Amino acid sequence: MKLALLSDIHANLPALQAVLAHARAQGAEQFALLGDLVGYGAEPAPVLDACMSLVAGGALAVRGNHDQASIDPPANPQNLGEQSAQWTAPHLNAQQRAFLAGLPLTARAGPQVLLVHASADAPERWHYVTDSNAAERSMAAATQLDPAIRYVFSGHVHEQALYFLTPTAKLMRFSPRPGVPVPVPPHRQWLAIVGSCGQPRDGDVRAMYALFDEAAAHITFHRVAYDHLAEVAAVRAAGLPAFFAERLERGL
């Protein structure tokens, strides 16, 4: 099975469409949406319609912190993320809100794969996995959940990274190169941060996703060009904070 892993779409419809087309061209047979489908971007409703269609067709999906915030946004937002949630909420219909509310915090893609937006360690607390210590906690939590889990796939961090345990139980971090398959044999434990489809923050404006080939035991991290300036214009036209558009414009 070839599983396309998308996270942090952030209501960016052109990025989602480009990634889906690329993944299908790469032979993706299944899709997994790793949370933060909305937030920051200007097209929450069309993005959710696309995601709901994918799930109806068999895709897996988990809830992210921005999805959660958009269901019940704060009345008095204290930061840009809360402002985004307050803007997003009235742009969703009842069916879309119910879809977000019904998403689980974790999901399984077969016996060896755990899907989670942030960390498998208390997923409801949205811990960021930005270093080896955090990765080790997430992997340990997955093993405690089920020793059969060999792969943890997550987003939340808007960059791409791969962590693995060596035979001596030392945790190592690997920075993948786009388009280059990385062997991930199941005799080791792996944690992949698949990056952000709709709001990359590593200085590269291209959308991110990863393709896991379970049969071949390798994962390929991809970057996909799309019309990001059209999305920048859409964010500005929507009246969202200018910072959201500037971040898309620079990939930061």
C-alpha positions as CSV (number, residue, x, y, z in Angstrom):
1,M,0.0,0.0,0.0
2,K,1.2,3.5,-0.9
3,L,-0.1,5.9,1.8
4,A,0.0,9.7,1.1
5,L,0.4,11.6,4.3
6,L,-0.9,15.2,4.3
7,S,-0.9,17.5,7.3
8,D,-1.5,21.2,8.1
9,I,-3.4,22.0,5.0
10,H,-4.6,25.2,6.7
11,A,-7.5,26.0,4.4
12,N,-5.2,26.4,1.4
13,L,-7.1,24.9,-1.5
14,P,-4.6,25.3,-4.3
15,A,-1.9,23.6,-2.2
16,L,-4.2,20.7,-1.4
17,Q,-5.3,20.2,-5.0
18,A,-1.6,20.3,-6.2
19,V,-0.6,17.7,-3.6
20,L,-3.4,15.4,-4.3
21,A,-2.7,15.4,-8.0
22,H,1.0,14.8,-7.3
23,A,0.4,12.0,-4.9
24,R,-2.0,10.3,-7.3
25,A,0.6,10.6,-10.1
26,Q,3.1,8.9,-7.7
27,G,0.7,5.9,-7.3
28,A,-0.9,6.8,-3.9
29,E,-3.5,4.2,-3.0
30,Q,-4.6,5.6,0.3
31,F,-4.7,9.1,1.9
32,A,-4.2,10.2,5.5
33,L,-5.0,13.7,6.7
34,L,-3.0,14.5,9.8
35,G,-4.9,17.5,11.1
36,D,-5.1,21.2,10.9
37,L,-7.2,21.1,7.8
38,V,-8.3,24.7,8.5
39,G,-6.9,27.8,10.1
40,Y,-4.9,30.7,8.7
41,G,-6.1,30.1,5.1
42,A,-9.0,31.7,3.2
43,E,-10.8,28.6,1.9
44,P,-11.9,26.5,4.9
45,A,-15.2,25.3,3.4
46,P,-13.9,24.1,0.0
47,V,-10.9,22.4,1.7
48,L,-13.2,20.7,4.2
49,D,-15.5,19.6,1.3
50,A,-12.5,18.0,-0.4
51,C,-11.3,16.4,2.8
52,M,-14.8,15.0,3.6
53,S,-14.9,13.6,0.1
54,L,-11.6,11.9,0.6
55,V,-12.7,10.4,3.9
56,A,-16.0,9.2,2.3
57,G,-13.8,7.4,-0.2
58,G,-11.7,5.7,2.5
59,A,-9.1,8.2,3.6
60,L,-8.1,8.4,7.2
61,A,-8.1,11.7,9.2
62,V,-7.3,13.0,12.6
63,R,-8.1,16.3,14.4
64,G,-5.6,19.1,14.8
65,N,-5.5,22.0,17.2
66,H,-6.7,24.5,14.6
67,D,-9.6,22.2,13.7
68,Q,-10.5,22.0,17.4
69,A,-10.3,25.8,17.8
70,S,-12.5,26.4,14.8
71,I,-15.3,24.3,16.3
72,D,-15.6,26.5,19.4
73,P,-13.5,29.7,18.9
74,P,-12.8,32.1,21.8
75,A,-15.0,35.1,22.0
76,N,-12.0,37.4,22.7
77,P,-9.0,36.1,20.7
78,Q,-5.7,36.6,22.3
79,N,-3.4,35.7,19.5
80,L,-3.3,35.2,15.7
81,G,-4.3,31.6,15.9
82,E,-7.4,32.4,17.9
83,Q,-8.2,35.3,15.4
84,S,-8.0,32.7,12.6
85,A,-10.3,30.4,14.5
86,Q,-12.8,33.2,15.1
87,W,-12.7,34.1,11.3
88,T,-13.0,30.4,10.3
89,A,-16.0,29.3,12.4
90,P,-18.7,31.3,10.7
91,H,-17.4,30.2,7.3
92,L,-18.2,26.5,8.1
93,N,-21.7,24.9,7.8
94,A,-23.1,22.5,10.3
95,Q,-22.0,19.4,8.4
96,Q,-18.4,20.7,8.2
97,R,-18.3,21.5,11.9
98,A,-19.7,18.1,12.7
99,F,-17.0,16.5,10.6
100,L,-14.3,18.3,12.5
101,A,-15.8,17.5,15.8
102,G,-16.0,13.8,14.9
103,L,-12.4,13.4,14.0
104,P,-10.3,11.3,16.4
105,L,-7.1,12.4,17.9
106,T,-5.3,9.3,16.7
107,A,-6.0,6.7,14.0
108,R,-4.4,3.4,12.9
109,A,-3.4,2.7,9.3
110,G,-2.9,-1.0,9.8
111,P,-1.3,-2.7,12.7
112,Q,2.1,-1.0,12.4
113,V,1.1,2.6,11.7
114,L,-0.2,5.3,14.1
115,L,-1.4,8.6,12.8
116,V,-1.5,11.7,15.1
117,H,-1.5,15.4,14.5
118,A,1.1,16.4,17.2
119,S,2.7,13.9,19.6
120,A,1.4,10.5,20.6
121,D,2.3,11.6,24.1
122,A,-0.9,13.2,25.3
123,P,-2.2,14.0,21.8
124,E,-4.9,16.3,23.2
125,R,-2.2,18.6,24.6
126,W,-0.7,19.3,21.1
127,H,3.0,18.9,22.0
128,Y,5.4,19.9,19.3
129,V,7.9,17.3,18.2
130,T,10.8,19.5,17.3
131,D,13.8,17.6,18.8
132,S,14.9,14.1,19.7
133,N,13.6,14.3,23.3
134,A,10.1,15.1,22.1
135,A,10.3,12.4,19.4
136,E,11.4,9.8,21.9
137,R,8.4,10.6,24.1
138,S,6.0,10.3,21.2
139,M,7.5,7.0,20.1
140,A,7.5,5.6,23.6
141,A,3.8,6.6,24.0
142,A,3.1,4.8,20.7
143,T,4.9,1.7,21.9
144,Q,3.0,1.8,25.2
145,L,-0.3,2.0,23.3
146,D,0.7,-1.0,21.2
147,P,4.1,-2.7,20.9
148,A,3.3,-3.6,17.3
149,I,3.5,0.1,16.2
150,R,6.6,0.7,14.2
151,Y,5.7,4.0,12.5
152,V,4.3,7.2,13.9
153,F,3.3,9.8,11.3
154,S,2.5,13.3,12.4
155,G,2.4,17.0,11.4
156,H,2.0,20.1,13.6
157,V,5.6,21.1,12.9
158,H,5.7,22.8,9.6
159,E,9.0,21.2,8.5
160,Q,9.9,17.7,7.4
161,A,12.0,15.3,9.5
162,L,12.5,11.7,10.2
163,Y,13.5,10.1,13.5
164,F,14.5,6.5,14.2
165,L,15.9,4.3,16.9
166,T,19.2,2.6,16.3
167,P,19.8,-1.1,17.4
168,T,21.3,0.4,20.6
169,A,18.1,2.4,21.3
170,K,19.8,5.7,20.4
171,L,17.5,8.2,18.8
172,M,18.7,9.7,15.5
173,R,17.3,12.6,13.4
174,F,17.4,12.6,9.6
175,S,16.7,15.5,7.3
176,P,15.2,14.1,4.2
177,R,15.8,15.3,0.6
178,P,12.7,15.9,-1.5
179,G,11.9,13.0,-3.9
180,V,14.5,10.6,-2.5
181,P,13.1,7.4,-1.0
182,V,14.4,6.6,2.5
183,P,14.4,3.0,3.6
184,V,12.4,2.5,6.8
185,P,12.5,-1.2,7.7
186,P,10.0,-2.3,10.3
187,H,12.7,-3.9,12.6
188,R,13.3,-0.4,13.8
189,Q,10.9,2.2,15.1
190,W,10.3,5.4,13.1
191,L,8.6,8.8,13.5
192,A,8.1,11.0,10.5
193,I,7.1,14.7,10.5
194,V,5.5,15.1,7.1
195,G,5.5,18.9,7.0
196,S,2.8,21.3,6.0
197,C,0.8,21.0,2.8
198,G,-0.7,24.5,3.1
199,Q,1.8,26.6,5.1
200,P,5.4,25.6,4.9
201,R,7.8,27.5,7.2
202,D,11.3,26.4,6.1
203,G,11.9,29.2,3.6
204,D,10.5,27.2,0.7
205,V,7.0,28.1,-0.5
206,R,6.3,24.7,-2.1
207,A,3.7,22.4,-0.4
208,M,4.9,19.4,1.6
209,Y,3.7,15.8,2.0
210,A,5.1,12.3,2.3
211,L,4.4,9.0,0.6
212,F,4.9,5.8,2.6
213,D,5.3,2.6,0.7
214,E,4.6,-0.1,3.2
215,A,5.4,-3.0,0.9
216,A,8.8,-1.6,-0.1
217,A,9.4,-0.2,3.4
218,H,10.4,3.3,2.4
219,I,9.1,6.8,2.7
220,T,9.6,9.7,0.3
221,F,9.2,13.3,1.3
222,H,7.9,15.5,-1.5
223,R,7.7,19.3,-2.3
224,V,5.1,20.4,-4.8
225,A,4.9,23.8,-6.5
226,Y,1.5,25.5,-6.7
227,D,0.3,29.0,-7.3
228,H,1.1,30.3,-3.8
229,L,0.7,33.9,-4.9
230,A,-3.0,33.2,-5.7
231,E,-3.4,31.9,-2.2
232,V,-1.6,35.0,-0.8
233,A,-4.1,37.2,-2.7
234,A,-7.0,35.1,-1.4
235,V,-5.9,35.5,2.2
236,R,-5.6,39.3,1.8
237,A,-8.9,39.5,0.0
238,A,-10.6,37.6,2.9
239,G,-9.5,40.2,5.4
240,L,-7.4,37.9,7.4
241,P,-4.3,39.2,9.3
242,A,-1.7,40.4,6.8
243,F,0.9,38.2,8.6
244,F,-0.8,35.1,7.3
245,A,-0.4,36.3,3.7
246,E,3.2,37.3,4.3
247,R,4.1,33.9,5.7
248,L,2.7,32.2,2.7
249,E,4.6,34.6,0.4
250,R,7.9,33.8,2.0
251,G,7.4,30.3,3.2
252,L,8.2,31.3,6.8
